[in-house]
Structures are given as C-alpha cells and as structure tokens.
Amino acid sequence: MKNRLFAILLLFATYSAASQAQILYKVERPGSDKVSYILGTHHLAPLSAVDSIDELPDAIKSVDRLYGEIDMQIMSNPQNLMQFQGMMVAPQDSTLDKVLSAEQMASVQKAWQELTGTPLPEALYSFKPAIITTSISAVMVAKKFPQIDPNAGIDMTMQARARQAGKEVKGLETIEYQMDVLYGAPISKQAKDLVSLVSDLPKAENLSNKLFDAYVSHDINAIYSLMEEQAADDMEYFETLMYSRNDAWTATLSREMADESLMVVVGAGHLPGKRGLLQGLKNAGYTVTPIK
C-alpha cells in the first residue's frame, strides 16, 4: 500500500518557517511564567534547517528539560544497539526470499539497483520487509540531497546540545515501542507493502520529492494536505502511527508544561491538524505562538 510509504516518509518530514508555516513554536499557559517550545524536525534534514533560527540556542538554554521522541543516547550503547537490531530481524521462516515470490523478489532487487546503482545486499534478506521499505525511503531522500549527513541529524544534535547546556533529556516513548509501531505489523503485510512500493518506483520518488520540497519551501499546509489525503485511505494505520501517539504525547506534555519549561523536539508531521500536538495543547488551555 503506497500510503504506507507516505507514512514512513512523513516520519522524516518536517516544516520550516514561512508566512503561515513555522518550525519553532512557543507554548505558554495564561497566568504561568513557564515558557516551553516545540521544534519540528526532519529526521534526514541538514542542520542548517534549524541553525538558521536565531532564537533556538536561547530557547534551549531557558528550558528545564528536552523531550525527543526517544532518548537517542540509548542507541550509543552497543548492547542496546544489538538488541534493537535483533528486533529488525525476521523469523527464520520469513526472510525476504521466503515471503516473496521469485517475481516479487526480482522487482525489489531491480528497484534497489535503480536507486543505488548496486545490488540489493544479501544481508538485508534476513531483515523484516519494513526495514527494506524504510531503507528505500531513506535512499530516495539521500539521492536528491546527497549532501545530508545522516550521522548529524537534527534530533540527535538538539539532544546533544541540550545535554551540553546541562539539561535533562528524555524520550516521549521507548525505542521498543517506536520500533513496534514501525516494524511490528505482520510480515505478510510488510511484504505486501514493500511489493506495492517497488511496483511504481517513479511515483514513490515523486511523492518523496514533493514532501521534501514542501519542507524546503516551508509549506506546512501542503504537507498537511498530503497527510490528510493519505490518512483517508488507511485511517487505522495513521491512527497507530500518528494520532494515538500525538494524543499520548499531548497528555504528557500538557501535564508537565504546567510546572516546567520544556523543549520538545519531534518530527513535525506530529504538529499540525486537529489531532496534532499544537491543537492538542491549545485544547488543554495553552497558547501556541509561532516563532519561526
């Protein structure tokens, strides 16, 4: 299902500042002196997307804690990394070459070759099909923006800068939960989604480019419009991937922002809409003001 590709790409997507589209927001409760901030990120975007925001360094210094989607420092522990990699591996009877027909396997190999110029590594056969889908999505972004350094992402850098400023860093959810959301669907469903993706690679690349172009042009409205259109085709999946998580994060943040100043750094696809973080905090009595 191609809207699964959109959902994965949406996890990468962020929005930057323009007339009606901002990347950084101030959150305040009337009558309280606590000021919090929400920064929308793109997990594959260059740091320049946020380093151009003059107010950001002071905002980080002013808060008590930074919240990311997960605490990314956990990934620096080799033991944890091995555990998480183990969660990506498919059961032995469900490796890629066993869940796909010869024809389907050939289509995946062809798509990978077209995108990367290299054969699909056999090492990837043992991973869950959703890992291949995610990898293809990331390759499509990297193909258009080869200068991007995936090891210096916005999320990881913001957490590092907060720690350097002496701030506590926490995750809104565990990595185990996030990986279950991304890679916990039945293998048969993951395989079907992968085959659907590679069946029309130009269309998938076009969608990837549209999302990133919307980010570059600072058009949050275009991203949200795409999001609404795709969600209508698979509301159950978007409920799991986006909306239920937004609801849980809003409950946590609205409670803690009453007593502490927070910097929230999450994928900006979680910000807009009736069940986005911004509206959720407004519903909880907060004033949300775009900064840049």
C-alpha positions as CSV (number, residue, x, y, z in Angstrom):
1,M,0.0,0.0,0.0
2,K,1.6,3.2,-1.2
3,N,0.3,5.3,1.7
4,R,2.5,3.2,4.0
5,L,5.4,4.7,2.1
6,F,3.9,8.1,2.6
7,A,3.7,7.4,6.3
8,I,7.3,6.4,6.5
9,L,8.3,9.5,4.5
10,L,6.1,11.6,6.8
11,L,8.2,10.4,9.7
12,F,11.2,12.0,8.0
13,A,9.2,15.2,7.1
14,T,9.5,18.5,8.9
15,Y,8.5,22.0,8.1
16,S,10.4,25.2,8.2
17,A,9.5,28.9,8.7
18,A,7.4,30.9,6.3
19,S,4.3,33.1,6.4
20,Q,1.9,30.5,7.8
21,A,4.4,27.7,8.4
22,Q,6.9,27.6,11.2
23,I,9.3,25.2,12.6
24,L,9.6,26.6,16.2
25,Y,6.7,27.4,18.5
26,K,6.4,29.0,21.9
27,V,3.9,27.3,24.3
28,E,2.6,29.2,27.3
29,R,-0.2,28.8,29.8
30,P,-2.0,32.1,30.8
31,G,-1.1,33.1,34.3
32,S,2.1,30.9,34.4
33,D,5.6,32.1,34.0
34,K,6.7,28.8,32.4
35,V,7.6,29.0,28.7
36,S,8.0,25.9,26.6
37,Y,9.0,25.3,23.0
38,I,8.2,22.8,20.2
39,L,10.7,22.3,17.4
40,G,9.5,20.3,14.4
41,T,12.2,18.2,12.8
42,H,13.0,16.3,9.7
43,H,15.0,13.2,10.7
44,L,17.1,13.3,7.5
45,A,17.4,17.1,7.0
46,P,20.6,19.2,7.3
47,L,21.3,21.1,10.5
48,S,21.1,24.3,8.5
49,A,17.3,23.9,8.6
50,V,17.3,24.8,12.3
51,D,20.7,26.5,12.8
52,S,19.3,29.5,10.9
53,I,16.8,30.1,13.7
54,D,18.3,32.8,15.9
55,E,16.0,32.1,18.8
56,L,16.8,28.4,19.1
57,P,20.0,28.5,21.2
58,D,18.5,30.8,23.9
59,A,15.3,28.6,23.9
60,I,17.3,25.5,24.7
61,K,19.2,27.3,27.4
62,S,16.0,28.6,29.0
63,V,14.2,25.3,29.5
64,D,14.4,22.7,32.2
65,R,14.3,19.6,30.0
66,L,14.3,18.5,26.4
67,Y,11.9,15.8,25.2
68,G,12.6,13.9,22.0
69,E,10.5,11.1,20.5
70,I,13.1,8.8,22.1
71,D,16.3,9.3,24.1
72,M,18.7,8.8,21.2
73,Q,21.7,8.4,23.6
74,I,20.3,4.9,24.2
75,M,21.4,4.0,20.7
76,S,25.1,4.7,21.5
77,N,25.2,1.7,23.9
78,P,26.5,-1.3,21.9
79,Q,24.4,-3.7,23.9
80,N,21.2,-1.8,23.3
81,L,22.1,-1.4,19.6
82,M,22.4,-5.2,19.2
83,Q,19.1,-5.7,21.0
84,F,17.4,-3.2,18.6
85,Q,19.0,-4.7,15.6
86,G,17.6,-8.1,16.7
87,M,14.1,-6.6,16.7
88,M,14.6,-5.8,13.0
89,V,15.4,-9.4,12.0
90,A,12.6,-11.5,10.5
91,P,11.9,-15.0,11.8
92,Q,13.9,-17.6,10.0
93,D,10.9,-18.9,8.1
94,S,10.0,-15.3,7.0
95,T,13.2,-13.9,5.4
96,L,12.7,-11.8,2.3
97,D,13.4,-14.6,-0.2
98,K,10.8,-16.8,1.6
99,V,7.9,-14.4,1.8
100,L,8.3,-13.0,-1.7
101,S,7.8,-14.9,-4.9
102,A,10.7,-15.0,-7.4
103,E,9.0,-12.3,-9.5
104,Q,8.4,-10.1,-6.5
105,M,12.0,-10.6,-5.3
106,A,13.2,-9.6,-8.7
107,S,11.2,-6.4,-8.6
108,V,12.6,-5.4,-5.2
109,Q,16.2,-6.2,-6.4
110,K,15.6,-4.1,-9.6
111,A,14.2,-1.2,-7.6
112,W,17.2,-1.2,-5.3
113,Q,19.6,-1.4,-8.2
114,E,17.9,1.5,-9.9
115,L,18.1,3.7,-6.8
116,T,21.5,2.8,-5.5
117,G,23.4,1.5,-8.5
118,T,24.4,-1.5,-6.5
119,P,22.8,-5.0,-6.0
120,L,20.5,-5.5,-3.0
121,P,22.8,-6.8,-0.3
122,E,22.0,-10.4,0.7
123,A,22.5,-9.3,4.3
124,L,19.2,-7.4,4.0
125,Y,17.3,-10.6,3.2
126,S,17.2,-11.6,6.8
127,F,15.5,-8.3,7.9
128,K,11.8,-7.6,8.1
129,P,10.4,-6.3,4.8
130,A,9.5,-3.0,6.5
131,I,13.2,-2.4,7.0
132,I,13.7,-2.6,3.3
133,T,10.8,-0.2,2.7
134,T,12.3,2.3,5.2
135,S,15.8,1.9,3.6
136,I,14.4,2.6,0.2
137,S,12.6,5.7,1.5
138,A,15.8,7.0,3.0
139,V,17.7,6.3,-0.2
140,M,15.2,8.3,-2.2
141,V,15.8,11.3,0.1
142,A,19.6,10.8,0.0
143,K,19.5,10.5,-3.8
144,K,18.0,14.0,-4.1
145,F,20.1,15.5,-1.2
146,P,23.4,13.7,-1.2
147,Q,25.0,16.4,1.0
148,I,22.9,15.4,4.0
149,D,24.9,13.7,6.8
150,P,22.7,11.1,8.5
151,N,25.0,11.0,11.4
152,A,24.5,14.6,12.2
153,G,20.7,14.8,12.3
154,I,18.6,17.5,13.9
155,D,17.1,15.3,16.6
156,M,20.4,13.8,17.8
157,T,22.2,17.2,17.6
158,M,19.5,19.0,19.6
159,Q,19.6,16.4,22.3
160,A,23.4,16.7,22.4
161,R,23.2,20.4,22.6
162,A,20.7,20.2,25.4
163,R,23.0,17.9,27.4
164,Q,25.9,20.3,26.8
165,A,23.8,23.0,28.3
166,G,23.2,20.9,31.4
167,K,19.6,20.0,30.5
168,E,17.9,16.7,31.2
169,V,16.9,14.7,28.1
170,K,14.1,12.3,28.0
171,G,12.1,10.4,25.4
172,L,8.3,10.6,25.0
173,E,8.3,6.9,24.2
174,T,10.7,3.9,24.4
175,I,12.6,2.7,21.4
176,E,10.9,-0.6,21.8
177,Y,7.5,0.9,21.4
178,Q,8.6,3.0,18.4
179,M,10.1,0.0,16.7
180,D,6.9,-2.0,17.3
181,V,4.9,0.8,15.6
182,L,7.2,0.8,12.6
183,Y,8.1,-2.8,12.3
184,G,5.5,-4.7,14.3
185,A,3.0,-5.4,11.6
186,P,2.6,-9.0,10.4
187,I,5.4,-10.0,8.0
188,S,2.8,-10.8,5.3
189,K,1.5,-7.2,5.5
190,Q,5.1,-5.8,5.4
191,A,5.9,-7.8,2.3
192,K,2.7,-6.6,0.6
193,D,3.6,-3.0,1.3
194,L,7.1,-3.5,0.0
195,V,5.9,-5.0,-3.2
196,S,3.5,-2.2,-3.7
197,L,6.2,0.4,-3.2
198,V,8.5,-1.0,-5.8
199,S,5.7,-1.6,-8.3
200,D,5.7,2.1,-9.1
201,L,9.1,3.5,-8.1
202,P,8.8,6.7,-10.1
203,K,5.5,7.6,-8.3
204,A,7.1,6.8,-4.9
205,E,10.1,9.0,-5.8
206,N,7.8,11.8,-6.9
207,L,6.0,11.6,-3.5
208,S,9.3,11.7,-1.7
209,N,10.4,14.7,-3.6
210,K,7.1,16.5,-3.0
211,L,7.4,16.0,0.7
212,F,11.0,17.3,0.9
213,D,10.3,20.1,-1.5
214,A,7.4,21.2,0.8
215,Y,9.9,21.2,3.7
216,V,12.4,23.3,1.7
217,S,9.7,25.8,0.7
218,H,8.4,25.9,4.3
219,D,4.9,24.9,3.3
220,I,3.3,23.1,6.2
221,N,-0.1,23.4,4.6
222,A,1.0,21.3,1.6
223,I,2.4,18.6,3.9
224,Y,-0.7,18.5,6.0
225,S,-2.9,18.4,2.9
226,L,-1.0,15.3,1.7
227,M,-1.2,13.8,5.1
228,E,-5.0,14.2,5.3
229,E,-5.4,12.7,1.8
230,Q,-3.3,9.6,2.6
231,A,-4.8,9.1,6.0
232,A,-8.2,8.8,4.5
233,D,-7.0,5.7,2.6
234,D,-5.7,3.9,5.7
235,M,-7.1,5.5,8.8
236,E,-6.3,2.6,11.0
237,Y,-2.6,2.7,10.2
238,F,-2.4,6.5,10.7
239,E,-4.3,6.1,14.0
240,T,-1.4,3.9,15.2
241,L,1.4,5.8,13.5
242,M,0.4,9.4,14.2
243,Y,-2.8,10.2,16.0
244,S,-2.7,7.9,19.0
245,R,0.9,8.9,19.6
246,N,0.0,12.5,19.4
247,D,-2.7,12.0,22.0
248,A,-0.3,10.3,24.4
249,W,2.4,13.0,23.9
250,T,-0.1,15.8,24.4
251,A,-1.3,14.3,27.7
252,T,2.3,14.1,29.0
253,L,3.3,17.5,27.8
254,S,0.2,19.4,28.9
255,R,0.7,18.0,32.4
256,E,4.4,18.7,32.6
257,M,4.4,22.1,30.9
258,A,2.2,23.4,33.8
259,D,5.2,23.2,36.2
260,E,8.3,23.1,34.0
261,S,9.7,24.7,30.8
262,L,10.2,22.1,28.1
263,M,11.8,21.9,24.7
264,V,10.0,19.3,22.6
265,V,11.9,18.1,19.5
266,V,9.8,15.7,17.4
267,G,9.0,15.0,13.7
268,A,6.9,17.9,12.5
269,G,4.4,15.7,11.0
270,H,3.1,15.3,14.5
271,L,2.5,19.1,14.9
272,P,-0.4,20.2,12.6
273,G,-4.0,19.1,12.3
274,K,-7.0,18.6,14.6
275,R,-5.1,15.8,16.5
276,G,-1.7,17.3,16.2
277,L,0.4,18.4,19.2
278,L,-0.2,22.1,18.6
279,Q,-4.0,21.8,18.6
280,G,-3.9,19.3,21.5
281,L,-2.0,21.8,23.6
282,K,-4.4,24.6,22.6
283,N,-7.3,22.4,23.7
284,A,-5.5,21.9,27.0
285,G,-5.5,25.6,27.7
286,Y,-2.1,26.6,26.3
287,T,-1.3,29.5,24.0
288,V,0.8,28.4,21.0
289,T,2.7,31.1,19.2
290,P,4.8,30.5,16.0
291,I,8.3,32.0,16.4
292,K,10.0,31.0,13.1
